[in-house]
Amino acid sequence: MGPSERRVIGSLLLMLGLTCLALGLHTGQLSQVAELVTTVFQTAIAGIP
């Protein structure tokens, strides 16, 4: 897989992520996602000695 193909795949993944973020903002589910992310980061930070 060449560099240009990787760039295309990366761009598609970025657009998919931005689309999902926009849909989450539109439907009002962003608070649930933010709560999930903070829970994941809290448990990850707690595991660091």
Summary of the structure (lengths in Angstrom):
residues: 49
radius of gyration: 15.7
end to end distance: 39.3
largest distance: 40.8
contacts: 86
relative contact order: 0.07
helix: 86%
strand: 0%
